Amino acid sequence: MSIFEKRMAYTLVMISMIAAVSENGVIARNGALPWRVPTDVQYFLDKTLGKTVLTGRKTFETIVAKRGSSFQSDRRVYVLTRDVSYTCSDVTILHDIADVDTTGDVWVVGGGEIYGEMIEDADRLYITEIHTVVDGDTYFPAIDKSVWHEISREPHKADTQNEFDFDFIIYERK
Ligand SMILES: NC(=O)c1ccc[n+]([C@@H]2O[C@H](COP(=O)([O-])OP(=O)(O)OC[C@H]3O[C@@H](n4cnc5c(N)ncnc54)[C@H](OP(=O)(O)O)[C@@H]3O)[C@@H](O)[C@H]2O)c1
């Protein structure tokens, strides 16, 4: 049974994706964010606090390298990997997206591979549009405007902390 079919049984459950994306679709370069926008990092932490999150193994390792284990102690974390020997304390390791517990809301936190696999199942996209064009090696999938409707946009100006202008945008599936 696909994650979508499982979710049909729980109609109020939302699958949300959250990502910071440059104007040319980049989300990362060499395993890191190619910009310094700490207000967006805080937005990501606030939105996912106490929630169930789904992350690819590569993204999980970048988060742990930056934040230690506080990320998983404040959230219920599913880590997707094909490596059956992978272990980590305080998270649930999954080898198949269909095994995600969709009886409650799920926040998909990346990275590129996971966004690509999950966008068809998502109900909402929390996109921070970073107003720059950058080189990168990892991308968010195209947001098809015939499928996604922008329901809110909160613009912010660059300042001494945040390197570029950025907008917090929420898209809902039409
Ligand atoms: N800008 C943003 O908002 C944002 C957000 C999140 C991440 N990022 C960046 O994105 C980069 C990582 O993205 P990525 O695309 O390289 O990797 P990723 O999506 O984080 O993780 C990919 C890994 O997930 C596992 N995986 C994927 N699909 C699977 C499936 N169907 N079943 C089982 N396991 C599966 C595999 O792990 P194994 O190799 O262990 O098998 C795969 O190598 C990082 O640089 C991170 O900083 C940016």
The ligand as an SDF file (V2000), in Angstrom:
LIG
                    3D

 48 52  0  0  0  0  0  0  0  0999 V2000
   17.6850   23.9600    1.4650 N   0  0  0  0  0  0  0  0  0  0  0  0
   16.9660   23.1240    2.2190 C   0  0  0  0  0  0  0  0  0  0  0  0
   15.8930   23.4610    2.7170 O   0  0  0  0  0  0  0  0  0  0  0  0
   17.4440   21.7240    2.4550 C   0  0  0  0  0  0  0  0  0  0  0  0
   16.6180   20.8520    3.1470 C   0  0  0  0  0  0  0  0  0  0  0  0
   17.0600   19.5440    3.3610 C   0  0  0  0  0  0  0  0  0  0  0  0
   18.3110   19.1430    2.9040 C   0  0  0  0  0  0  0  0  0  0  0  0
   19.0850   20.0340    2.2370 N   0  0  0  0  0  0  0  0  0  0  0  0
   20.3860   19.5980    1.7120 C   0  0  0  0  0  0  0  0  0  0  0  0
   20.1640   18.5270    0.8020 O   0  0  0  0  0  0  0  0  0  0  0  0
   21.3370   17.7150    0.7830 C   0  0  0  0  0  0  0  0  0  0  0  0
   20.9390   16.2560    0.8830 C   0  0  0  0  0  0  0  0  0  0  0  0
   20.0160   15.9220   -0.1530 O   0  0  0  0  0  0  0  0  0  0  0  0
   20.2360   14.5800   -1.0220 P   0  0  0  0  0  0  0  0  0  0  0  0
   19.2280   14.5780   -2.0960 O   0  0  0  0  0  0  0  0  0  0  0  0
   21.6740   14.5040   -1.3920 O   0  0  0  0  0  0  0  0  0  0  0  0
   19.9980   13.4230    0.0340 O   0  0  0  0  0  0  0  0  0  0  0  0
   18.7450   13.0760    0.9890 P   0  0  0  0  0  0  0  0  0  0  0  0
   17.4800   13.1760    0.1990 O   0  0  0  0  0  0  0  0  0  0  0  0
   18.8460   13.8300    2.2550 O   0  0  0  0  0  0  0  0  0  0  0  0
   19.0640   11.5610    1.3480 O   0  0  0  0  0  0  0  0  0  0  0  0
   19.2020   10.6070    0.3200 C   0  0  0  0  0  0  0  0  0  0  0  0
   19.3550    9.2640    0.9710 C   0  0  0  0  0  0  0  0  0  0  0  0
   18.1060    8.8580    1.5500 O   0  0  0  0  0  0  0  0  0  0  0  0
   17.9740    7.4460    1.4180 C   0  0  0  0  0  0  0  0  0  0  0  0
   16.8030    7.1960    0.5830 N   0  0  0  0  0  0  0  0  0  0  0  0
   16.2720    7.9600   -0.3990 C   0  0  0  0  0  0  0  0  0  0  0  0
   15.1620    7.4160   -0.9140 N   0  0  0  0  0  0  0  0  0  0  0  0
   14.9750    6.2470   -0.2540 C   0  0  0  0  0  0  0  0  0  0  0  0
   13.9940    5.2280   -0.3320 C   0  0  0  0  0  0  0  0  0  0  0  0
   12.9640    5.2870   -1.2010 N   0  0  0  0  0  0  0  0  0  0  0  0
   14.0980    4.1600    0.4920 N   0  0  0  0  0  0  0  0  0  0  0  0
   15.1110    4.0850    1.3840 C   0  0  0  0  0  0  0  0  0  0  0  0
   16.0660    5.0330    1.5230 N   0  0  0  0  0  0  0  0  0  0  0  0
   15.9980    6.1050    0.7090 C   0  0  0  0  0  0  0  0  0  0  0  0
   19.2670    6.9360    0.8080 C   0  0  0  0  0  0  0  0  0  0  0  0
   20.1340    6.7300    1.9240 O   0  0  0  0  0  0  0  0  0  0  0  0
   21.3700    5.6780    1.9040 P   0  0  0  0  0  0  0  0  0  0  0  0
   22.3840    6.2720    0.9680 O   0  0  0  0  0  0  0  0  0  0  0  0
   21.8300    5.6270    3.3190 O   0  0  0  0  0  0  0  0  0  0  0  0
   20.7920    4.3930    1.4160 O   0  0  0  0  0  0  0  0  0  0  0  0
   19.7290    8.1440    0.0130 C   0  0  0  0  0  0  0  0  0  0  0  0
   21.1030    8.1520   -0.2730 O   0  0  0  0  0  0  0  0  0  0  0  0
   22.2010   18.1690    1.9400 C   0  0  0  0  0  0  0  0  0  0  0  0
   23.2700   18.9280    1.4110 O   0  0  0  0  0  0  0  0  0  0  0  0
   21.3070   19.0490    2.7700 C   0  0  0  0  0  0  0  0  0  0  0  0
   22.0300   20.0750    3.3980 O   0  0  0  0  0  0  0  0  0  0  0  0
   18.6950   21.3150    2.0040 C   0  0  0  0  0  0  0  0  0  0  0  0
  1  2  1  0
  2  3  2  0
  2  4  1  0
  4  5  1  0
  4 48  2  0
  5  6  2  0
  6  7  1  0
  7  8  2  0
  8  9  1  0
  8 48  1  0
  9 10  1  0
  9 46  1  0
 10 11  1  0
 11 12  1  0
 11 44  1  0
 12 13  1  0
 13 14  1  0
 14 15  2  0
 14 16  1  0
 14 17  1  0
 17 18  1  0
 18 19  2  0
 18 20  1  0
 18 21  1  0
 21 22  1  0
 22 23  1  0
 23 24  1  0
 23 42  1  0
 24 25  1  0
 25 26  1  0
 25 36  1  0
 26 27  1  0
 26 35  1  0
 27 28  2  0
 28 29  1  0
 29 30  1  0
 29 35  2  0
 30 31  1  0
 30 32  2  0
 32 33  1  0
 33 34  2  0
 34 35  1  0
 36 37  1  0
 36 42  1  0
 37 38  1  0
 38 39  2  0
 38 40  1  0
 38 41  1  0
 42 43  1  0
 44 45  1  0
 44 46  1  0
 46 47  1  0
M  CHG  2   8   1  16  -1
M  END
$$$$
